[in-house]
Amino acid sequence: MDGQQITTLDAMHVIELATKVFGPMGIGWGYRIENERFDLGAPVLGNKVN
């Protein structure tokens, strides 16, 4: 991955798994944002397209 370290979850995949286990969001489960933050990272350089 060109030296990149990815440290985030795929939110849609997590939601799909939770829905399979607990049922539809809002009925069988839900979530709340307890802490929201933005971490400044390194600049994205170049126009490389996969």
N, C-alpha and C positions, 0 to 999 in steps of 0.2 A: 504494500500500500504506500509506496514512496516514502517510507519513514513516518507516516502519520500514525498517531495513537488515537483511536476512536474510543471515547469514554461515555457514550450515551446509549440509551436503550431505544429500540424502535417502538415508539408509542403505539402505533396501530397493531403491531404484533402482540404487545402486552394486553391491549384491550380485547383483541380476538381471543386470546387464551383465557382471560378472566371471564369473558362472556360464555365460553364453552364450559367453564367450571361452575360459575355462580348464576348464570342466566343474564338477561338483558340489563344494561346499566340503568340505574334509576329504579329498578325493581329488585334485583338480587344483590346489587352492589353499587358503589359509587366512589368518589374520591374528593379530596379537598386539597387545595394548595396551601401548605403551611409556611413555605419559605420560597420566594422566587428571587432569582439572582441572575446577573449577566456577568460572565467572566471574560475580560478582554483577552483575546488570544493573538497569535502571530498573524501578520498580514497574509492574505492570499495573493500569490504572485503568479503572473503568467496567464495565458488563455488556453491552457490544456483542456481539451474536451475528450471524454472517453467515448 
